[in-house]
Amino acid sequence: MDPELDAFIPLIPRPNYDDPVAERTNTAKLVASLPAPDTSAMEVIDRTVPANPDVPVRIYRPHTAQGAIVWLHGGGGVVGDLDTEHPAAARLADASGALVVSVGFRLAPEHPFPAAHDDAYAVLLWLADNAADLGTDPERIAVGGMSAGGGLAAALALRARDEQGPAIRYQLLNQPMLDDRQETWSARNFTDTPRLDADNLATIWRAYLGSAPATPYAAPARATDLSGLPPAYIATAEFDPLRDEGIGYALRLLHAGVSVELHQWPGTFHGSQAILSAEVSQRQIAELAAVLRRALAE
């Protein structure tokens, strides 16, 4: 473990996804205790995207925005909202110069798959139709997210390809949750890793899927054909049960002819980049923004 991160591990509570309401409250309190992000270089707008039901979004528009990204928060599809994602979304917009549309999708277990996926896809369609009105280029749209949000972003890319939907410029997949089967080495063996381990990952998948079958739009690693997808950046953490499915997905994309940048961050654990004081976290955050800036500028 990176020594700067290791010092924080005793302070990190184990999430309780068996009680999602309590876990949402705990997450909100934790984020509220952090310093507020600097949004002076951007406009921040809350609005709803017309859908069934309407989807809340928070738009971060830098004064010189170039391109846009549909950004999907982590939390296993069980925890998280626009407020808990506010610091990360604001940092991404500020550092990348991209217009960031953070999505408040519906959460499981109250709203299992395909609710979150449908919400996210509705926002992608809306952004493609309204990008010019938002002051950005409709041909420079990316999708991305953290953890479960990374899995949602990968599923959006699959659906947009399958349905001839909006042209997606890039996939920014940070420690993505892609495979419900938990058959990889890391998913089977990381049973006591910080913040996310095999047991609470299994709980998350049960809540997210509900009674629905695990289709590729729920678990993108189940897709048999990855050809024709947008270029991707995939980041994985060394001590993360999701590590090997992220690496495996990157390799399968490469085999399908998709350009991929893969960064496996040594000494890190799932979500550890939230420890902003650590040098490795600062590098991870800066790289996400730099990759997005480059992808939308090309």
Secondary structure, 3 states (H helix, E strand, C coil): CCHHHHCCHHHCCCCCCCCHHHHHHHHHHHHHCCCCCCCCCEEEEEEEECCCCCEEEEEEEECCCCCEEEEECCCCCCCCCCCCCHHHHHHHHHHHCCEEEEECCCCCCCCCCCHHHHHHHHHHHHHHHHCCCCCCCCCCEEEEEECHHHHHHHHHHHHHHHCCCCCCCEEEEECCCCCCCCCCHHHHHCCCCCCCCHHHHHHHHHHHHCCCCCCCCCCHHHCCCCCCCCCEEEEEEEECCCHHHHHHHHHHHHHCCCCEEEEEEEEEECCHHHCCCCHHHHHHHHHHHHHHHHHHHC
